[in-house]
Amino acid sequence: MSTGIWILIVVLGVLVGLTGGFFGARHYMQNYLKQNPPISEEMLRTMMMQMGQRPSEKKLHQMLNSMKAASKDSK
């Protein structure tokens, strides 16, 4: 085979690898963030306590719902 064909094969292989790697990593991260949300109710409660607030259950749920709505809107 000529050198031009080998170069074409290598370039196509690199492009396919980069594209597949990008979409594979993207899919993995989306699933990871669904299973392990970045902030939980307990984390939010601790954060509010550190800021000097005494959070009620209603306030916690309101904040969590607003954060979830904001993340859905950004998608």
CHARMM-style PDB file with segment names, atoms N, HN, CA, C and O in Angstrom:
ATOM      1  N   MET     1       0.828  -1.177   0.000  1.00  0.00      PROA
ATOM      2  CA  MET     1       0.000   0.000   0.000  1.00  0.00      PROA
ATOM      3  C   MET     1       0.882   1.254   0.000  1.00  0.00      PROA
ATOM      4  O   MET     1       2.021   1.241   0.467  1.00  0.00      PROA
ATOM      5  N   SER     2       0.334   2.292  -0.520  1.00  0.00      PROA
ATOM      6  HN  SER     2      -0.591   2.303  -0.899  1.00  0.00      PROA
ATOM      7  CA  SER     2       1.120   3.511  -0.595  1.00  0.00      PROA
ATOM      8  C   SER     2       1.032   4.279   0.722  1.00  0.00      PROA
ATOM      9  O   SER     2       0.177   4.009   1.565  1.00  0.00      PROA
ATOM     10  N   THR     3       1.912   5.210   0.868  1.00  0.00      PROA
ATOM     11  HN  THR     3       2.606   5.429   0.183  1.00  0.00      PROA
ATOM     12  CA  THR     3       1.986   6.004   2.084  1.00  0.00      PROA
ATOM     13  C   THR     3       0.739   6.863   2.270  1.00  0.00      PROA
ATOM     14  O   THR     3       0.305   7.073   3.403  1.00  0.00      PROA
ATOM     15  N   GLY     4       0.157   7.361   1.183  1.00  0.00      PROA
ATOM     16  HN  GLY     4       0.510   7.191   0.263  1.00  0.00      PROA
ATOM     17  CA  GLY     4      -1.032   8.201   1.255  1.00  0.00      PROA
ATOM     18  C   GLY     4      -2.215   7.476   1.868  1.00  0.00      PROA
ATOM     19  O   GLY     4      -2.988   8.071   2.619  1.00  0.00      PROA
ATOM     20  N   ILE     5      -2.362   6.207   1.558  1.00  0.00      PROA
ATOM     21  HN  ILE     5      -1.734   5.724   0.948  1.00  0.00      PROA
ATOM     22  CA  ILE     5      -3.471   5.419   2.106  1.00  0.00      PROA
ATOM     23  C   ILE     5      -3.275   5.220   3.607  1.00  0.00      PROA
ATOM     24  O   ILE     5      -4.233   5.302   4.376  1.00  0.00      PROA
ATOM     25  N   TRP     6      -2.034   4.957   4.022  1.00  0.00      PROA
ATOM     26  HN  TRP     6      -1.257   4.891   3.397  1.00  0.00      PROA
ATOM     27  CA  TRP     6      -1.764   4.773   5.453  1.00  0.00      PROA
ATOM     28  C   TRP     6      -2.034   6.053   6.233  1.00  0.00      PROA
ATOM     29  O   TRP     6      -2.578   6.004   7.336  1.00  0.00      PROA
ATOM     30  N   ILE     7      -1.664   7.180   5.678  1.00  0.00      PROA
ATOM     31  HN  ILE     7      -1.222   7.220   4.782  1.00  0.00      PROA
ATOM     32  CA  ILE     7      -1.922   8.457   6.340  1.00  0.00      PROA
ATOM     33  C   ILE     7      -3.425   8.683   6.472  1.00  0.00      PROA
ATOM     34  O   ILE     7      -3.898   9.133   7.515  1.00  0.00      PROA
ATOM     35  N   LEU     8      -4.174   8.372   5.420  1.00  0.00      PROA
ATOM     36  HN  LEU     8      -3.790   8.006   4.573  1.00  0.00      PROA
ATOM     37  CA  LEU     8      -5.627   8.517   5.452  1.00  0.00      PROA
ATOM     38  C   LEU     8      -6.243   7.609   6.516  1.00  0.00      PROA
ATOM     39  O   LEU     8      -7.150   8.027   7.236  1.00  0.00      PROA
ATOM     40  N   ILE     9      -5.764   6.388   6.620  1.00  0.00      PROA
ATOM     41  HN  ILE     9      -5.027   6.048   6.035  1.00  0.00      PROA
ATOM     42  CA  ILE     9      -6.280   5.446   7.625  1.00  0.00      PROA
ATOM     43  C   ILE     9      -5.998   5.963   9.032  1.00  0.00      PROA
ATOM     44  O   ILE     9      -6.864   5.894   9.905  1.00  0.00      PROA
ATOM     45  N   VAL    10      -4.792   6.479   9.255  1.00  0.00      PROA
ATOM     46  HN  VAL    10      -4.088   6.535   8.546  1.00  0.00      PROA
ATOM     47  CA  VAL    10      -4.424   6.984  10.582  1.00  0.00      PROA
ATOM     48  C   VAL    10      -5.272   8.212  10.936  1.00  0.00      PROA
ATOM     49  O   VAL    10      -5.757   8.320  12.062  1.00  0.00      PROA
ATOM     50  N   VAL    11      -5.451   9.121  10.003  1.00  0.00      PROA
ATOM     51  HN  VAL    11      -5.057   9.033   9.088  1.00  0.00      PROA
ATOM     52  CA  VAL    11      -6.241  10.326  10.255  1.00  0.00      PROA
ATOM     53  C   VAL    11      -7.692   9.951  10.547  1.00  0.00      PROA
ATOM     54  O   VAL    11      -8.290  10.488  11.479  1.00  0.00      PROA
ATOM     55  N   LEU    12      -8.258   9.047   9.773  1.00  0.00      PROA
ATOM     56  HN  LEU    12      -7.772   8.610   9.016  1.00  0.00      PROA
ATOM     57  CA  LEU    12      -9.632   8.606  10.030  1.00  0.00      PROA
ATOM     58  C   LEU    12      -9.749   7.908  11.386  1.00  0.00      PROA
ATOM     59  O   LEU    12     -10.731   8.100  12.103  1.00  0.00      PROA
ATOM     60  N   GLY    13      -8.760   7.108  11.730  1.00  0.00      PROA
ATOM     61  HN  GLY    13      -7.962   6.952  11.147  1.00  0.00      PROA
ATOM     62  CA  GLY    13      -8.773   6.430  13.025  1.00  0.00      PROA
ATOM     63  C   GLY    13      -8.724   7.409  14.189  1.00  0.00      PROA
ATOM     64  O   GLY    13      -9.414   7.229  15.192  1.00  0.00      PROA
ATOM     65  N   VAL    14      -7.901   8.448  14.048  1.00  0.00      PROA
ATOM     66  HN  VAL    14      -7.341   8.594  13.233  1.00  0.00      PROA
ATOM     67  CA  VAL    14      -7.808   9.456  15.099  1.00  0.00      PROA
ATOM     68  C   VAL    14      -9.135  10.213  15.228  1.00  0.00      PROA
ATOM     69  O   VAL    14      -9.604  10.457  16.339  1.00  0.00      PROA
ATOM     70  N   LEU    15      -9.731  10.580  14.104  1.00  0.00      PROA
ATOM     71  HN  LEU    15      -9.350  10.382  13.201  1.00  0.00      PROA
ATOM     72  CA  LEU    15     -11.011  11.306  14.147  1.00  0.00      PROA
ATOM     73  C   LEU    15     -12.108  10.457  14.769  1.00  0.00      PROA
ATOM     74  O   LEU    15     -12.879  10.954  15.590  1.00  0.00      PROA
ATOM     75  N   VAL    16     -12.193   9.191  14.395  1.00  0.00      PROA
ATOM     76  HN  VAL    16     -11.567   8.787  13.728  1.00  0.00      PROA
ATOM     77  CA  VAL    16     -13.207   8.300  14.960  1.00  0.00      PROA
ATOM     78  C   VAL    16     -12.954   8.112  16.459  1.00  0.00      PROA
ATOM     79  O   VAL    16     -13.900   8.096  17.247  1.00  0.00      PROA
ATOM     80  N   GLY    17     -11.693   7.972  16.853  1.00  0.00      PROA
ATOM     81  HN  GLY    17     -10.925   7.985  16.213  1.00  0.00      PROA
ATOM     82  CA  GLY    17     -11.360   7.805  18.272  1.00  0.00      PROA
ATOM     83  C   GLY    17     -11.706   9.029  19.094  1.00  0.00      PROA
ATOM     84  O   GLY    17     -12.244   8.901  20.194  1.00  0.00      PROA
ATOM     85  N   LEU    18     -11.406  10.213  18.583  1.00  0.00      PROA
ATOM     86  HN  LEU    18     -10.969  10.317  17.690  1.00  0.00      PROA
ATOM     87  CA  LEU    18     -11.738  11.441  19.300  1.00  0.00      PROA
ATOM     88  C   LEU    18     -13.239  11.634  19.433  1.00  0.00      PROA
ATOM     89  O   LEU    18     -13.734  11.995  20.501  1.00  0.00      PROA
ATOM     90  N   THR    19     -13.960  11.392  18.348  1.00  0.00      PROA
ATOM     91  HN  THR    19     -13.558  11.098  17.480  1.00  0.00      PROA
ATOM     92  CA  THR    19     -15.415  11.545  18.385  1.00  0.00      PROA
ATOM     93  C   THR    19     -16.046  10.536  19.341  1.00  0.00      PROA
ATOM     94  O   THR    19     -16.888  10.895  20.163  1.00  0.00      PROA
ATOM     95  N   GLY    20     -15.639   9.288  19.231  1.00  0.00      PROA
ATOM     96  HN  GLY    20     -14.955   8.996  18.563  1.00  0.00      PROA
ATOM     97  CA  GLY    20     -16.171   8.254  20.123  1.00  0.00      PROA
ATOM     98  C   GLY    20     -15.809   8.513  21.575  1.00  0.00      PROA
ATOM     99  O   GLY    20     -16.638   8.307  22.462  1.00  0.00      PROA
ATOM    100  N   GLY    21     -14.593   8.960  21.835  1.00  0.00      PROA
ATOM    101  HN  GLY    21     -13.920   9.127  21.115  1.00  0.00      PROA
ATOM    102  CA  GLY    21     -14.164   9.276  23.196  1.00  0.00      PROA
ATOM    103  C   GLY    21     -14.949  10.426  23.797  1.00  0.00      PROA
ATOM    104  O   GLY    21     -15.329  10.391  24.967  1.00  0.00      PROA
ATOM    105  N   PHE    22     -15.191  11.454  22.981  1.00  0.00      PROA
ATOM    106  HN  PHE    22     -14.882  11.483  22.030  1.00  0.00      PROA
ATOM    107  CA  PHE    22     -15.953  12.604  23.469  1.00  0.00      PROA
ATOM    108  C   PHE    22     -17.357  12.198  23.869  1.00  0.00      PROA
ATOM    109  O   PHE    22     -17.805  12.508  24.973  1.00  0.00      PROA
ATOM    110  N   PHE    23     -18.058  11.505  22.978  1.00  0.00      PROA
ATOM    111  HN  PHE    23     -17.694  11.253  22.081  1.00  0.00      PROA
ATOM    112  CA  PHE    23     -19.446  11.134  23.278  1.00  0.00      PROA
ATOM    113  C   PHE    23     -19.521  10.077  24.377  1.00  0.00      PROA
ATOM    114  O   PHE    23     -20.468  10.072  25.163  1.00  0.00      PROA
ATOM    115  N   GLY    24     -18.547   9.195  24.440  1.00  0.00      PROA
ATOM    116  HN  GLY    24     -17.777   9.199  23.802  1.00  0.00      PROA
ATOM    117  CA  GLY    24     -18.510   8.206  25.521  1.00  0.00      PROA
ATOM    118  C   GLY    24     -18.303   8.866  26.873  1.00  0.00      PROA
ATOM    119  O   GLY    24     -18.981   8.521  27.841  1.00  0.00      PROA
ATOM    120  N   ALA    25     -17.377   9.810  26.951  1.00  0.00      PROA
ATOM    121  HN  ALA    25     -16.827  10.090  26.164  1.00  0.00      PROA
ATOM    122  CA  ALA    25     -17.122  10.520  28.211  1.00  0.00      PROA
ATOM    123  C   ALA    25     -18.322  11.372  28.607  1.00  0.00      PROA
ATOM    124  O   ALA    25     -18.655  11.474  29.788  1.00  0.00      PROA
ATOM    125  N   ARG    26     -18.967  11.981  27.621  1.00  0.00      PROA
ATOM    126  HN  ARG    26     -18.696  11.899  26.662  1.00  0.00      PROA
ATOM    127  CA  ARG    26     -20.142  12.813  27.897  1.00  0.00      PROA
ATOM    128  C   ARG    26     -21.277  11.965  28.480  1.00  0.00      PROA
ATOM    129  O   ARG    26     -21.917  12.355  29.457  1.00  0.00      PROA
ATOM    130  N   HSD    27     -21.514  10.811  27.873  1.00  0.00      PROA
ATOM    131  HN  HSD    27     -20.994  10.494  27.079  1.00  0.00      PROA
ATOM    132  CA  HSD    27     -22.557   9.902  28.350  1.00  0.00      PROA
ATOM    133  C   HSD    27     -22.235   9.405  29.768  1.00  0.00      PROA
ATOM    134  O   HSD    27     -23.120   9.334  30.620  1.00  0.00      PROA
ATOM    135  N   TYR    28     -20.985   9.070  30.006  1.00  0.00      PROA
ATOM    136  HN  TYR    28     -20.266   9.128  29.314  1.00  0.00      PROA
ATOM    137  CA  TYR    28     -20.560   8.602  31.331  1.00  0.00      PROA
ATOM    138  C   TYR    28     -20.785   9.677  32.391  1.00  0.00      PROA
ATOM    139  O   TYR    28     -21.295   9.378  33.471  1.00  0.00      PROA
ATOM    140  N   MET    29     -20.415  10.913  32.102  1.00  0.00      PROA
ATOM    141  HN  MET    29     -20.001  11.156  31.225  1.00  0.00      PROA
ATOM    142  CA  MET    29     -20.567  11.993  33.075  1.00  0.00      PROA
ATOM    143  C   MET    29     -22.044  12.312  33.342  1.00  0.00      PROA
ATOM    144  O   MET    29     -22.413  12.606  34.479  1.00  0.00      PROA
ATOM    145  N   GLN    30     -22.886  12.258  32.314  1.00  0.00      PROA
ATOM    146  HN  GLN    30     -22.586  12.019  31.390  1.00  0.00      PROA
ATOM    147  CA  GLN    30     -24.311  12.499  32.527  1.00  0.00      PROA
ATOM    148  C   GLN    30     -24.901  11.443  33.443  1.00  0.00      PROA
ATOM    149  O   GLN    30     -25.668  11.771  34.348  1.00  0.00      PROA
ATOM    150  N   ASN    31     -24.558  10.186  33.223  1.00  0.00      PROA
ATOM    151  HN  ASN    31     -23.935   9.920  32.488  1.00  0.00      PROA
ATOM    152  CA  ASN    31     -25.058   9.119  34.093  1.00  0.00      PROA
ATOM    153  C   ASN    31     -24.508   9.262  35.508  1.00  0.00      PROA
ATOM    154  O   ASN    31     -25.230   9.032  36.478  1.00  0.00      PROA
ATOM    155  N   TYR    32     -23.242   9.638  35.634  1.00  0.00      PROA
ATOM    156  HN  TYR    32     -22.655   9.824  34.846  1.00  0.00      PROA
ATOM    157  CA  TYR    32     -22.627   9.803  36.947  1.00  0.00      PROA
ATOM    158  C   TYR    32     -23.322  10.909  37.739  1.00  0.00      PROA
ATOM    159  O   TYR    32     -23.592  10.747  38.929  1.00  0.00      PROA
ATOM    160  N   LEU    33     -23.611  12.028  37.085  1.00  0.00      PROA
ATOM    161  HN  LEU    33     -23.392  12.161  36.118  1.00  0.00      PROA
ATOM    162  CA  LEU    33     -24.262  13.135  37.782  1.00  0.00      PROA
ATOM    163  C   LEU    33     -25.715  12.834  38.120  1.00  0.00      PROA
ATOM    164  O   LEU    33     -26.241  13.371  39.095  1.00  0.00      PROA
ATOM    165  N   LYS    34     -26.377  11.986  37.332  1.00  0.00      PROA
ATOM    166  HN  LYS    34     -25.950  11.550  36.540  1.00  0.00      PROA
ATOM    167  CA  LYS    34     -27.736  11.568  37.693  1.00  0.00      PROA
ATOM    168  C   LYS    34     -27.719  10.703  38.942  1.00  0.00      PROA
ATOM    169  O   LYS    34     -28.569  10.860  39.818  1.00  0.00      PROA
ATOM    170  N   GLN    35     -26.752   9.785  39.032  1.00  0.00      PROA
ATOM    171  HN  GLN    35     -26.061   9.657  38.320  1.00  0.00      PROA
ATOM    172  CA  GLN    35     -26.679   8.872  40.164  1.00  0.00      PROA
ATOM    173  C   GLN    35     -26.107   9.549  41.400  1.00  0.00      PROA
ATOM    174  O   GLN    35     -26.472   9.187  42.518  1.00  0.00      PROA
ATOM    175  N   ASN    36     -25.231  10.510  41.230  1.00  0.00      PROA
ATOM    176  HN  ASN    36     -24.934  10.805  40.322  1.00  0.00      PROA
ATOM    177  CA  ASN    36     -24.583  11.208  42.340  1.00  0.00      PROA
ATOM    178  C   ASN    36     -24.773  12.707  42.163  1.00  0.00      PROA
ATOM    179  O   ASN    36     -23.883  13.390  41.655  1.00  0.00      PROA
ATOM    180  N   PRO    37     -25.908  13.217  42.570  1.00  0.00      PROA
ATOM    181  CA  PRO    37     -26.142  14.648  42.384  1.00  0.00      PROA
ATOM    182  C   PRO    37     -25.095  15.473  43.125  1.00  0.00      PROA
ATOM    183  O   PRO    37     -24.588  15.050  44.164  1.00  0.00      PROA
ATOM    184  N   PRO    38     -24.774  16.648  42.593  1.00  0.00      PROA
ATOM    185  CA  PRO    38     -23.713  17.435  43.188  1.00  0.00      PROA
ATOM    186  C   PRO    38     -24.012  17.960  44.592  1.00  0.00      PROA
ATOM    187  O   PRO    38     -23.082  18.228  45.352  1.00  0.00      PROA
ATOM    188  N   ILE    39     -25.273  18.111  44.948  1.00  0.00      PROA
ATOM    189  HN  ILE    39     -26.029  17.893  44.331  1.00  0.00      PROA
ATOM    190  CA  ILE    39     -25.611  18.573  46.300  1.00  0.00      PROA
ATOM    191  C   ILE    39     -26.843  17.813  46.791  1.00  0.00      PROA
ATOM    192  O   ILE    39     -27.798  17.599  46.043  1.00  0.00      PROA
ATOM    193  N   SER    40     -26.802  17.418  48.036  1.00  0.00      PROA
ATOM    194  HN  SER    40     -26.027  17.592  48.643  1.00  0.00      PROA
ATOM    195  CA  SER    40     -27.927  16.677  48.612  1.00  0.00      PROA
ATOM    196  C   SER    40     -28.577  17.513  49.709  1.00  0.00      PROA
ATOM    197  O   SER    40     -28.115  18.605  50.039  1.00  0.00      PROA
ATOM    198  N   GLU    41     -29.641  16.984  50.255  1.00  0.00      PROA
ATOM    199  HN  GLU    41     -30.017  16.097  49.987  1.00  0.00      PROA
ATOM    200  CA  GLU    41     -30.370  17.696  51.308  1.00  0.00      PROA
ATOM    201  C   GLU    41     -29.493  17.867  52.544  1.00  0.00      PROA
ATOM    202  O   GLU    41     -29.499  18.924  53.174  1.00  0.00      PROA
ATOM    203  N   GLU    42     -28.756  16.845  52.882  1.00  0.00      PROA
ATOM    204  HN  GLU    42     -28.751  15.986  52.371  1.00  0.00      PROA
ATOM    205  CA  GLU    42     -27.884  16.918  54.063  1.00  0.00      PROA
ATOM    206  C   GLU    42     -26.757  17.931  53.861  1.00  0.00      PROA
ATOM    207  O   GLU    42     -26.399  18.661  54.785  1.00  0.00      PROA
ATOM    208  N   MET    43     -26.205  17.968  52.657  1.00  0.00      PROA
ATOM    209  HN  MET    43     -26.496  17.375  51.907  1.00  0.00      PROA
ATOM    210  CA  MET    43     -25.157  18.947  52.364  1.00  0.00      PROA
ATOM    211  C   MET    43     -25.705  20.368  52.443  1.00  0.00      PROA
ATOM    212  O   MET    43     -25.036  21.266  52.953  1.00  0.00      PROA
ATOM    213  N   LEU    44     -26.906  20.570  51.943  1.00  0.00      PROA
ATOM    214  HN  LEU    44     -27.450  19.840  51.528  1.00  0.00      PROA
ATOM    215  CA  LEU    44     -27.530  21.880  51.969  1.00  0.00      PROA
ATOM    216  C   LEU    44     -27.827  22.308  53.411  1.00  0.00      PROA
ATOM    217  O   LEU    44     -27.632  23.467  53.774  1.00  0.00      PROA
ATOM    218  N   ARG    45     -28.296  21.370  54.218  1.00  0.00      PROA
ATOM    219  HN  ARG    45     -28.455  20.428  53.923  1.00  0.00      PROA
ATOM    220  CA  ARG    45     -28.576  21.659  55.625  1.00  0.00      PROA
ATOM    221  C   ARG    45     -27.289  22.073  56.350  1.00  0.00      PROA
ATOM    222  O   ARG    45     -27.282  23.047  57.103  1.00  0.00      PROA
ATOM    223  N   THR    46     -26.218  21.339  56.120  1.00  0.00      PROA
ATOM    224  HN  THR    46     -26.224  20.548  55.507  1.00  0.00      PROA
ATOM    225  CA  THR    46     -24.938  21.660  56.754  1.00  0.00      PROA
ATOM    226  C   THR    46     -24.435  23.025  56.318  1.00  0.00      PROA
ATOM    227  O   THR    46     -23.923  23.794  57.132  1.00  0.00      PROA
ATOM    228  N   MET    47     -24.579  23.323  55.042  1.00  0.00      PROA
ATOM    229  HN  MET    47     -24.994  22.698  54.381  1.00  0.00      PROA
ATOM    230  CA  MET    47     -24.134  24.612  54.523  1.00  0.00      PROA
ATOM    231  C   MET    47     -24.916  25.760  55.165  1.00  0.00      PROA
ATOM    232  O   MET    47     -24.338  26.783  55.532  1.00  0.00      PROA
ATOM    233  N   MET    48     -26.218  25.587  55.295  1.00  0.00      PROA
ATOM    234  HN  MET    48     -26.688  24.756  54.997  1.00  0.00      PROA
ATOM    235  CA  MET    48     -27.035  26.636  55.895  1.00  0.00      PROA
ATOM    236  C   MET    48     -26.703  26.812  57.378  1.00  0.00      PROA
ATOM    237  O   MET    48     -26.686  27.935  57.880  1.00  0.00      PROA
ATOM    238  N   MET    49     -26.439  25.707  58.077  1.00  0.00      PROA
ATOM    239  HN  MET    49     -26.452  24.795  57.669  1.00  0.00      PROA
ATOM    240  CA  MET    49     -26.073  25.792  59.489  1.00  0.00      PROA
ATOM    241  C   MET    49     -24.742  26.531  59.650  1.00  0.00      PROA
ATOM    242  O   MET    49     -24.571  27.291  60.602  1.00  0.00      PROA
ATOM    243  N   GLN    50     -23.804  26.314  58.730  1.00  0.00      PROA
ATOM    244  HN  GLN    50     -23.943  25.697  57.956  1.00  0.00      PROA
ATOM    245  CA  GLN    50     -22.519  26.991  58.801  1.00  0.00      PROA
ATOM    246  C   GLN    50     -22.664  28.490  58.541  1.00  0.00      PROA
ATOM    247  O   GLN    50     -21.875  29.296  59.035  1.00  0.00      PROA
ATOM    248  N   MET    51     -23.681  28.850  57.761  1.00  0.00      PROA
ATOM    249  HN  MET    51     -24.322  28.196  57.360  1.00  0.00      PROA
ATOM    250  CA  MET    51     -23.917  30.267  57.480  1.00  0.00      PROA
ATOM    251  C   MET    51     -24.707  30.941  58.605  1.00  0.00      PROA
ATOM    252  O   MET    51     -24.990  32.137  58.532  1.00  0.00      PROA
ATOM    253  N   GLY    52     -25.059  30.187  59.634  1.00  0.00      PROA
ATOM    254  HN  GLY    52     -24.829  29.216  59.693  1.00  0.00      PROA
ATOM    255  CA  GLY    52     -25.748  30.771  60.775  1.00  0.00      PROA
ATOM    256  C   GLY    52     -27.254  30.732  60.668  1.00  0.00      PROA
ATOM    257  O   GLY    52     -27.938  31.352  61.482  1.00  0.00      PROA
ATOM    258  N   GLN    53     -27.790  30.030  59.696  1.00  0.00      PROA
ATOM    259  HN  GLN    53     -27.234  29.527  59.035  1.00  0.00      PROA
ATOM    260  CA  GLN    53     -29.241  29.927  59.551  1.00  0.00      PROA
ATOM    261  C   GLN    53     -29.710  28.601  60.143  1.00  0.00      PROA
ATOM    262  O   GLN    53     -28.992  27.601  60.120  1.00  0.00      PROA
ATOM    263  N   ARG    54     -30.906  28.619  60.661  1.00  0.00      PROA
ATOM    264  HN  ARG    54     -31.488  29.431  60.680  1.00  0.00      PROA
ATOM    265  CA  ARG    54     -31.497  27.375  61.153  1.00  0.00      PROA
ATOM    266  C   ARG    54     -32.582  26.983  60.148  1.00  0.00      PROA
ATOM    267  O   ARG    54     -33.687  27.525  60.177  1.00  0.00      PROA
ATOM    268  N   PRO    55     -32.260  26.040  59.262  1.00  0.00      PROA
ATOM    269  CA  PRO    55     -33.187  25.731  58.169  1.00  0.00      PROA
ATOM    270  C   PRO    55     -34.360  24.863  58.617  1.00  0.00      PROA
ATOM    271  O   PRO    55     -34.194  23.900  59.365  1.00  0.00      PROA
ATOM    272  N   SER    56     -35.540  25.227  58.142  1.00  0.00      PROA
ATOM    273  HN  SER    56     -35.674  26.010  57.534  1.00  0.00      PROA
ATOM    274  CA  SER    56     -36.711  24.387  58.361  1.00  0.00      PROA
ATOM    275  C   SER    56     -36.801  23.417  57.178  1.00  0.00      PROA
ATOM    276  O   SER    56     -36.161  23.613  56.145  1.00  0.00      PROA
ATOM    277  N   GLU    57     -37.601  22.379  57.352  1.00  0.00      PROA
ATOM    278  HN  GLU    57     -38.121  22.220  58.191  1.00  0.00      PROA
ATOM    279  CA  GLU    57     -37.767  21.397  56.276  1.00  0.00      PROA
ATOM    280  C   GLU    57     -38.367  22.056  55.038  1.00  0.00      PROA
ATOM    281  O   GLU    57     -37.980  21.746  53.911  1.00  0.00      PROA
ATOM    282  N   LYS    58     -39.300  22.955  55.252  1.00  0.00      PROA
ATOM    283  HN  LYS    58     -39.614  23.207  56.167  1.00  0.00      PROA
ATOM    284  CA  LYS    58     -39.947  23.634  54.134  1.00  0.00      PROA
ATOM    285  C   LYS    58     -38.933  24.445  53.337  1.00  0.00      PROA
ATOM    286  O   LYS    58     -38.936  24.415  52.106  1.00  0.00      PROA
ATOM    287  N   LYS    59     -38.072  25.167  54.037  1.00  0.00      PROA
ATOM    288  HN  LYS    59     -38.070  25.192  55.037  1.00  0.00      PROA
ATOM    289  CA  LYS    59     -37.080  25.997  53.375  1.00  0.00      PROA
ATOM    290  C   LYS    59     -36.070  25.136  52.613  1.00  0.00      PROA
ATOM    291  O   LYS    59     -35.653  25.484  51.508  1.00  0.00      PROA
ATOM    292  N   LEU    60     -35.681  24.007  53.215  1.00  0.00      PROA
ATOM    293  HN  LEU    60     -36.019  23.723  54.113  1.00  0.00      PROA
ATOM    294  CA  LEU    60     -34.752  23.095  52.537  1.00  0.00      PROA
ATOM    295  C   LEU    60     -35.345  22.568  51.238  1.00  0.00      PROA
ATOM    296  O   LEU    60     -34.685  22.553  50.199  1.00  0.00      PROA
ATOM    297  N   HSD    61     -36.593  22.138  51.311  1.00  0.00      PROA
ATOM    298  HN  HSD    61     -37.130  22.150  52.155  1.00  0.00      PROA
ATOM    299  CA  HSD    61     -37.242  21.590  50.113  1.00  0.00      PROA
ATOM    300  C   HSD    61     -37.441  22.665  49.049  1.00  0.00      PROA
ATOM    301  O   HSD    61     -37.322  22.388  47.856  1.00  0.00      PROA
ATOM    302  N   GLN    62     -37.743  23.884  49.475  1.00  0.00      PROA
ATOM    303  HN  GLN    62     -37.840  24.109  50.445  1.00  0.00      PROA
ATOM    304  CA  GLN    62     -37.882  24.978  48.522  1.00  0.00      PROA
ATOM    305  C   GLN    62     -36.562  25.240  47.802  1.00  0.00      PROA
ATOM    306  O   GLN    62     -36.537  25.439  46.588  1.00  0.00      PROA
ATOM    307  N   MET    63     -35.472  25.239  48.557  1.00  0.00      PROA
ATOM    308  HN  MET    63     -35.493  25.078  49.544  1.00  0.00      PROA
ATOM    309  CA  MET    63     -34.162  25.500  47.952  1.00  0.00      PROA
ATOM    310  C   MET    63     -33.752  24.366  47.011  1.00  0.00      PROA
ATOM    311  O   MET    63     -33.231  24.616  45.924  1.00  0.00      PROA
ATOM    312  N   LEU    64     -33.987  23.118  47.433  1.00  0.00      PROA
ATOM    313  HN  LEU    64     -34.409  22.916  48.316  1.00  0.00      PROA
ATOM    314  CA  LEU    64     -33.652  21.986  46.573  1.00  0.00      PROA
ATOM    315  C   LEU    64     -34.468  22.009  45.283  1.00  0.00      PROA
ATOM    316  O   LEU    64     -33.931  21.771  44.201  1.00  0.00      PROA
ATOM    317  N   ASN    65     -35.770  22.296  45.397  1.00  0.00      PROA
ATOM    318  HN  ASN    65     -36.206  22.490  46.275  1.00  0.00      PROA
ATOM    319  CA  ASN    65     -36.616  22.353  44.206  1.00  0.00      PROA
ATOM    320  C   ASN    65     -36.200  23.481  43.270  1.00  0.00      PROA
ATOM    321  O   ASN    65     -36.219  23.322  42.050  1.00  0.00      PROA
ATOM    322  N   SER    66     -35.823  24.622  43.846  1.00  0.00      PROA
ATOM    323  HN  SER    66     -35.807  24.751  44.837  1.00  0.00      PROA
ATOM    324  CA  SER    66     -35.399  25.736  42.992  1.00  0.00      PROA
ATOM    325  C   SER    66     -34.073  25.408  42.297  1.00  0.00      PROA
ATOM    326  O   SER    66     -33.864  25.792  41.146  1.00  0.00      PROA
ATOM    327  N   MET    67     -33.179  24.700  42.995  1.00  0.00      PROA
ATOM    328  HN  MET    67     -33.349  24.388  43.930  1.00  0.00      PROA
ATOM    329  CA  MET    67     -31.914  24.316  42.379  1.00  0.00      PROA
ATOM    330  C   MET    67     -32.153  23.298  41.261  1.00  0.00      PROA
ATOM    331  O   MET    67     -31.518  23.374  40.209  1.00  0.00      PROA
ATOM    332  N   LYS    68     -33.066  22.349  41.483  1.00  0.00      PROA
ATOM    333  HN  LYS    68     -33.582  22.288  42.337  1.00  0.00      PROA
ATOM    334  CA  LYS    68     -33.380  21.373  40.444  1.00  0.00      PROA
ATOM    335  C   LYS    68     -34.014  22.041  39.236  1.00  0.00      PROA
ATOM    336  O   LYS    68     -33.690  21.707  38.096  1.00  0.00      PROA
ATOM    337  N   ALA    69     -34.915  22.981  39.480  1.00  0.00      PROA
ATOM    338  HN  ALA    69     -35.178  23.252  40.406  1.00  0.00      PROA
ATOM    339  CA  ALA    69     -35.559  23.714  38.377  1.00  0.00      PROA
ATOM    340  C   ALA    69     -34.541  24.525  37.604  1.00  0.00      PROA
ATOM    341  O   ALA    69     -34.618  24.598  36.377  1.00  0.00      PROA
ATOM    342  N   ALA    70     -33.592  25.135  38.288  1.00  0.00      PROA
ATOM    343  HN  ALA    70     -33.530  25.076  39.285  1.00  0.00      PROA
ATOM    344  CA  ALA    70     -32.575  25.934  37.613  1.00  0.00      PROA
ATOM    345  C   ALA    70     -31.666  25.036  36.764  1.00  0.00      PROA
ATOM    346  O   ALA    70     -31.246  25.428  35.676  1.00  0.00      PROA
ATOM    347  N   SER    71     -31.365  23.839  37.263  1.00  0.00      PROA
ATOM    348  HN  SER    71     -31.707  23.521  38.147  1.00  0.00      PROA
ATOM    349  CA  SER    71     -30.511  22.942  36.478  1.00  0.00      PROA
ATOM    350  C   SER    71     -31.248  22.391  35.259  1.00  0.00      PROA
ATOM    351  O   SER    71     -30.637  22.158  34.216  1.00  0.00      PROA
ATOM    352  N   LYS    72     -32.580  22.178  35.388  1.00  0.00      PROA
ATOM    353  HN  LYS    72     -33.077  22.367  36.235  1.00  0.00      PROA
ATOM    354  CA  LYS    72     -33.352  21.715  34.230  1.00  0.00      PROA
ATOM    355  C   LYS    72     -33.483  22.811  33.192  1.00  0.00      PROA
ATOM    356  O   LYS    72     -33.453  22.542  31.991  1.00  0.00      PROA
ATOM    357  N   ASP    73     -33.631  24.070  33.658  1.00  0.00      PROA
ATOM    358  HN  ASP    73     -33.655  24.289  34.633  1.00  0.00      PROA
ATOM    359  CA  ASP    73     -33.743  25.191  32.725  1.00  0.00      PROA
ATOM    360  C   ASP    73     -32.455  25.408  31.954  1.00  0.00      PROA
ATOM    361  O   ASP    73     -32.489  25.809  30.791  1.00  0.00      PROA
ATOM    362  N   SER    74     -31.325  25.150  32.583  1.00  0.00      PROA
ATOM    363  HN  SER    74     -31.296  24.824  33.528  1.00  0.00      PROA
ATOM    364  CA  SER    74     -30.049  25.371  31.909  1.00  0.00      PROA
ATOM    365  C   SER    74     -29.769  24.302  30.852  1.00  0.00      PROA
ATOM    366  O   SER    74     -28.946  24.510  29.961  1.00  0.00      PROA
ATOM    367  N   LYS    75     -30.441  23.175  30.949  1.00  0.00      PROA
ATOM    368  HN  LYS    75     -31.110  23.005  31.673  1.00  0.00      PROA
ATOM    369  CA  LYS    75     -30.253  22.118  29.947  1.00  0.00      PROA
ATOM    370  C   LYS    75     -31.070  22.460  28.774  1.00  0.00      PROA
ATOM    371  OT1 LYS    75     -31.080  21.720  27.790  1.00  0.00      PROA
TER     372      LYS     75
END
